[in-house]
Amino acid sequence: MKSNSLRIGIVGCGKIADGHVEEVAKISGANVVAVCDRELLMAERIAVRQGIDSHYDDFTQMLSNERLDVVHITTPPQSHLPLAREALESGCHVYVEKPFAMNVEDAQHIIECARSANRIVTIGHSFEFDPLSVRARDLIDSGAIGDVVHVESYLGYNIAGPFGAVLMAEPSHWVHDLPGKLFQNNINHVLHKVLEHVHDEKPVVRAIARRRSQTHFADVRDQLMEELRVIVAGKRTTGYATFSSNVSPVRHYSRIFGTRSTITLDYGLRTLVFDRAETLPSAIGRLLPPFAQSREHSREGFRNILRFARADFHFFAGMRALFERLYDAARAGGDPPIPYREILRITAVMDEIFVQIREDGDSP
């Protein structure tokens, strides 16, 4: 590397950039030294808030001036390919926020650039490294739930929240120009949890999408669908992914069904709960499960209290763990934290979903 401490630059100074800066600050041997945004005021504001030395509105100039080791790309996906290519060709390792690229062809191009430059690129699948996901992976590897048969992954979205409100107020918002629109900006979080267990290179994918809102803008906002259901079927394992902008309360969870038991991971409540088969006689077997579930939730609640007391109860814990793996690989010349095959598989599945929902929307 160019220095003992990794020099990090961030391009794209929207809301998520603050999260990146704060998590990098918790990592020994890494330091955000520069930020960049086309709107110089945005870059200046985060530099002042976070105590960052330099800010730019010209990405090429930042790369030239700062001798960066790693670049975090937190811009809209339309810009991911040119920014990643330029950063890689400048000798930087690259972290790309989801979605990785506009389509699988762009994703392949970014990965080819990384290989040609002998640099590492990864995608912001932070929940893959969340403590809950790590625990679940350890349980599955130990055989605690048997063979995985089916996975359900659910993500609720508040369309009236800060991002959704801006999206619905501005017909020129960049999300409206994405092939998958709102879904493309969010469904990585549900799909990678399914595809982790559906190992087929090209699983069967079936998707439907709907719009429930009755508002009529007479512009591109009327094309914004809010509900998505996706079935992913492999030879041995199936998955079901749901994205909803209308269900309340907003939740984010996954459920992994095994041949011995089922586990539910709630990423909002920070709990991992077992649902085991009953072995007692039928009448008693129907009485006791609610108490067993209560015990499971109580155990998880106390675990979270202990983590909070140790100052280890963080929403972005998975993001920090992914940063650490990228930085370690960058220093040692190791493998990327997320295999390129997985990045391409999820991007290809997303492409297929967006083709299907467009065709579904065009049908009478």
N, C-alpha and C positions, 0 to 999 in steps of 0.2 A: 504494500500500500504506500501511498504518497506521504503518510505521516503516521505517527504512533496513534493519534486520535483521529478517528474517521471524521472527515469534513462532509457534512450533510447539507444539501440544498433542496429547497422545496419550490416547485412551480405550481401556482394555483393557490390563491390565498383566501378561499372561501372558508366556511365554518369548520370543515374537517381538518384544515391545516393547523388550527390551534391544537387539536387533539394529537396530531403528529408531533408537533414541537414539544408538547408536554410529556409525551411518552418517550421520545428520544432523550429528553433531559434526565430520565430515570435510568438510562443505560450508561454504564461506565465505558469510557473510550469512544464516545460518539458525541458530536456537537453540531447543532444546526447553526451554520455560519452565514447563510444567505437565503433570502426568499425572493420570489419573482411573481409578478402578475401583470397582465396587460394594462390593468388599471393601477397606476403607480401608487395611488392613495391607499388601495387595499394592501399592497405590499408594505407600505410605510406604516400603516396602522398595526399590522401584526408584528412588524419589527420592533415598534415601540412597546407594544403590550408584552412581548416575550423577551425583550432585551437582546435582539439579534443584531449583529454588527452591520450587515449590509442588506440593501433591498434594491430591486431592479424592476424595470418594465420591459427589459430585453433579455430573453433567455440565452441567446448566443453570447451576449456580453457577460452574463453571470458565469457561464461555463468557462469563458476565456479568462476572467479575472480571478476566480475563486479556487481553482485547483481542487475541485470537488471529487470525493471518492464515491459518494452515493447521491442519486437524485430521487426524490419522491415526487411523483406526478399526481397531483390532486386536482386536475383540470377536468372539464367535460370530456367525454370519451372521443368526441370528434377530433380532438387534438392529440390523442395518445400516441398514434403512430408516428407523426413527425417529431414530437418531442422526445419520445423514447429512442428513436433512431439517432437523433442528434446527440442525445446524452451518451448513448452507447458508443457512438463513433468518436466521442470526446474522451473515452476511457472511463466512464462512470458505470457503476452498477446501478440498477434501476428498480424502484418499487412503483408499480402502477396501481392506482386505486381501481376498484371494480366500477364498471365492467372493463375488462382488459383492453378490448378493442371494439370497433364497430361491427366486425364480422370475423369469421375464422380466417379469411385470407389476410386481413390486417394482422391478426394474432400470429399467424405463421411468419409474416414478414418481420415482426418485432423479435420473435424468437430466433430467426435466422440472423438478424443483426447482432443479437447477443452472442450467438455462437461464433460469428465471424470476428467480433471484437474481443472474444475470450473474456466476456463479462457475464454477470448473472442478472437475470430479470425475474421478477416475481409479481404476483397479483395480490391484491388486498383482501384475501379470504381470511380475515382476522378470526372469525368464529371457529375456523378449523383448528386454531391453537388456543382457544378459550379453555380455561381450566375444566369446565364441564365436558367439553369435547375430548380433552385428554383423558379424563376419568373414564368416559364411556369407551374410548378406544382400549384402554387398559383392561376394562371389564370384559370386553368382547374378546380380546386376545387371550385372556385367562380362561375363556370358556364359560364364564358366569351366566351368559344368557343363551348358550348353545350357538347353533348356526343362525346367522341373520337371514330371515325369510322376507321381511318387508320393512320399509322405512316410510314414515310420514313426516313431512317437514312443512311447517306453517309459519307464515310471516304476515302479521297484521300491519296496516299502514294507515296513519292518520292523515287523510287528505286535507283536513282543516288545520293541520299543524303548520309550523313556520315555512318549511320547504313546499309543502303541498299548496298552501295559500298563495305563495308567489307564483307557482306553476300555473294555477288556475286563473291568476290575475293577469298573466302576461302571455298572449298568444305567440310572442316571439321567443319565449323561453327555449333554451337549447334542448330540453327533454322532448319537446314536440317534434324535433327533427330526427330523433333516433328511430331506427326501424321498429324497435319494440317499445318505444315511448317510455311511459312510467315503469313498465315491467323491466325493460332493459337496464334501468338504473338500480334495480333492487333485487331481482330474483336470483342473482348469484348466491345470496345468503341461504336460499332454500335449496337450490339445485346442487350445490357442492356437498350438502349433507346427504342427499340421496345418492349422488354418483359415487361417493366414497364407498358405498356398499354394493352398487350395481357396477360390476367390473367390466362388462362387455364393452368392446371398442365402439360399437354402434348399436346401442339399445333401441328398442322400439319406443317411439315418443308419440303421445297423443295429447293435444292441447286444445282447450276451449277458453274463450275470453268473452266477457260481457261488460256492458256499461249499465249501471242501475240508475244513475242520476237523471233527473228529468229536466235539468237546466239546458238551455239552448243559447249558445253564444254566436251561432252562425259563422264560426271560424274553426280553426284547427283544434280548438279545445273540445269540440263535439266528438272528435275521433279518439279521445283519451278513454280507453277502457280501464276499469278499476278492479275487475275480478278475473283471476286466472286460475285454472285448474290444469295440472299436468300429470299424466301417467307416464312413468318410465319403466319399461319391462326388459329385464335381462333373462338369461336362460335359467338362473337359479334364484335371483332376487328381483323383487319389484319395488317401486317407490311411487309415492303420491305427493306432489308439491302443491301447496295452496298459497296464493297471494290474495289478500282481501283488503279493500279500502273501506269496507262498510261494517264489518263485524266489530262489536264492542263487548268487552274491553279489548284494546289492541294487545296482541300477544305475539311472542316469538318462541316457538318450541319445536322439538322434534321427538318422534317416538320410534323406537327401534324394536321390532318384533322378532324374537328369537324362538328357537325350538324348545327352550327351557323356561324362559321368562321374557318379560318386556320391560324396557326402561324408557322413562320420559324425561327429557332434558328441557327445562324451562329457562331460557336465557334471560328473561326479564326478572323472574323471581330467584334465579341463581340456584336452582334445585335439580337434583337427579334422583328420581324415585323409581323403585322397583315395583313391578306388578307380577307376583309369582302365582303359579298354579296352586290351587287349594288341594290339600291332601286329607282334610278331615271329612267326616260324613256330611251329606248334602245340607241338612238343616243348619248345623253349626258352621259349615263352610260358607253359608250365605250370611251368617251373622258377623263373623270375625273380620272379613276383608276391610270394612271401613276403619276398624281400629288399627289394622296393620298399615293402612295408608296414612292414618293420622300419625303413627309412630315414624313412618318414613319421612313425612313432612317436618315433624318435630326435630328429627335427627339432622335434617338439612338446615333447619333454622338455626340450631345451635352451632353447626359447622360454620354458617355464615357470620354468626356473632363472633366466633373466635377469629375468623379471617378479618373481620372489621376491627377487632381489638388489636390485631397485629398490623393494621394499616395495609392489609393485603386484599381488600374487597373493592376491585376496580372494574368499571365497565369496559375499559379498553385493555384489559389484561391480555387478551388474545392478540391484539394489535402489537403490544410491546413484545410479546414472545415471538411474533413473526419478524419484527424488526431485528431482534437479537439473532435469530437464525440466519437472516439475510446477511447481517454484518459479520457473523462468524464465518459464513461461507465466503464472503468477500475477502476477509483477511487470510483465510487458509486455502483459498482456491477450491472450495468444496462444491458439493452439488447444490442446486437451487432448493430452497425450502419447500416449494411445491413443484413436483415434476412437470415438465413442459407438456407431457402427454395429457396430464389432467387439465391444464389450462386450455389446451386445444379441444379436449373432449367437451368441457362445459361450454365453450364458445360455440362449438358445432351444434350442441343440443339447443342452445339459445337461438341460433340461426333457424333451426328447424321449427322451434316453437313460433317464432315470429312469422315464418312463412305460413304455417297452419292457421294462425289467428287472423292473418290478412285474408287468406282464402275463405275462412269462415265468415269474416265480416263482409266479404264481397258477395257471398251467396244469398239468394232470396230468402 
